[in-house]
Amino acid sequence: MSTPPARTQETHRVPTRLGRLHVRVLGTGPATVLWPSMFVDGRTFDPLLPLLPGRRLVVVDGPGLGASEPLGRRSTIAEAADAAQDLLTGAHAADLGLDGPVDWVGNAFGGHVGYELARRPGLLRSLAAVSAPTEPVPPALRRQIRLLAPMLRWLGPVGPVRAAILTALLTEASAADPGIRTAVLGSVGTPTRRSLALALRSFIVDRADVTSGLADIAVPCLYVAGDDRGDWTPGAAAAAAALTPSATAVTIPGSRTLVPLEQPAALARELRAFWSRG
């Protein structure tokens, strides 16, 4: 299959309550916001973008991550959702081509932000939460993060920290792929050490259980699980979908957390089918 031609893109710096967010905009059609996982930035969506023609794609680097303004304090996912709401409805929304509810594609951290936004009326047309567990970080992983966090704060993503990040985000096969590995490490190396450490504490360690709020989500939802993430298994995604009024769960083999980077073609097929049903 031939690769679709590249589309011209615009770059914006959008003021929000958590600093200026780096945003790329390309294409025309229904507005679709893509918010990436923790540690990485919007570049991890790049393999997916050419596979979603006929859409206005708004690709965001999360607060404190990628080329967005560094975090200066500890925050929460609810505050990240406030920043996302600023993006969707603030003074700069028209510059991004956002004039009403959007289709939200959130990978991990982006999915957690999406769960929050989907409970706020009028912001989302649909939600695709990709590898985004609805429960808090498991205790064993929380202990591991707390051991590695000081090293991340003072030395950055080196040595065991880098290895732990790659293990959390990628399957073994994906981590061995030079292109995928380079994309992840390039993203991880962009924020300041302090900002990355604050984002880790704010958006992973302090992540809350949102299971009880799934019943309040009124928009159509697609919950996407990889087949290799222990805290967001296909069964966990199906259980979350059963608690959501209008949700479907699907599994994409050969992926862990960064499904848009690991299996972009399979994810694109699921997204297009989901949107066509909606």
Secondary structure by P-SEA (a helix, b strand, c coil): cccccbbbbbbbbccccccbbbbbbbbbccbbbbbbcccccccccccccccccccbbbbbbcccccccccccccccaaaaaaaaaaaaccccccccccccccbbbbccaaaaaaaaaaaccccccbbbbcccccccccaaaaaaaaaaccccccccccaaaaaaaaaacccccccccaaaaaaaaaaaacccaaaaaaaaaacccccccccccccccccbbbbbbccccccccaaaaaaaaaacccbbbbbbcccccccccccaaaaaaaaaaaaaac
